[in-house]
């Protein structure tokens, strides 16, 4: 059942991912990673992620510039 009088897809675009019409945006990402196995019980993974978001309200950097994120993971096996 649908209780809204507005047809689907006719709403103004919103940034909410659950909106019927989603605001268009572009995302670009580049991921570079290194795995280092110290021994058979320990592994270290390092990733660098360069991201650029076209939507200025979602971009954490002013002026829509690209930004880097870093992720480090330590894995131990018993």
N, C-alpha and C positions, 0 to 999 in steps of 0.2 A: 504494500500500500504506500502511496505517495501522498503526503498532505500539503505539499507546497504548490502554490499556483504558478510558479515560475518554471518554465521548461528547463530541463537539464542542459547545461552548456550555455545558457543565456545569462548567467550571473557574471558580475565583474570578476576578473581574476584576482585571487587572493594568494598569499604566501603559505597558507596552511596546507599541509599535504593531504588533508581530508576534504578540501574544498571541491565543489563540483567542477569549477574551472580553475586550474592551477596557473599561477603567475609564471610566465616563461623565464627561464634563466639558463645560463651556461656555466658549466663547471669544467675545469681542466686540471688534471693531476698527473704528476710524474713521480714514480716510486723507484728509489734506488736502495738496494740492500746488500748486506754482507752477512754471511754465516761463518762462524768460527767454532770449530769443534776442538775443545781443549783436550778432552780424553773421551772414552766411551760413555762416561757418565754425565758430562757437562757440555752444554752448547750455548753460545751467545749469538743472538741475532740483533743486528742494528739496521734500521730502516730510516731513510730520509725521504720525506714526501713534500714536493713542491706543488702548491695548490693556487689556483686563481679562480675566484668567483666573480661572475659578471654582475650579480645583484649587490648593490652597495649596502643594503641593509643587512645582508647575511655575511658580508666580508668583514673579518675582524681587523683588517688593516685599512687605514684611510686611503682614499683616492683609487680604490679598486686594485691596488698593487698585489703582486704575488707574494706568498709567504711560505715559510718552511715549517714543517712539523717533524719532530724526531721521536722515534719509538725504539726502545731497547727491551729485549726479552732475554731472560735467563732461564734455561731449561735444565732441570736435574732429573736424572733417571735413577731409580732405586733398584 
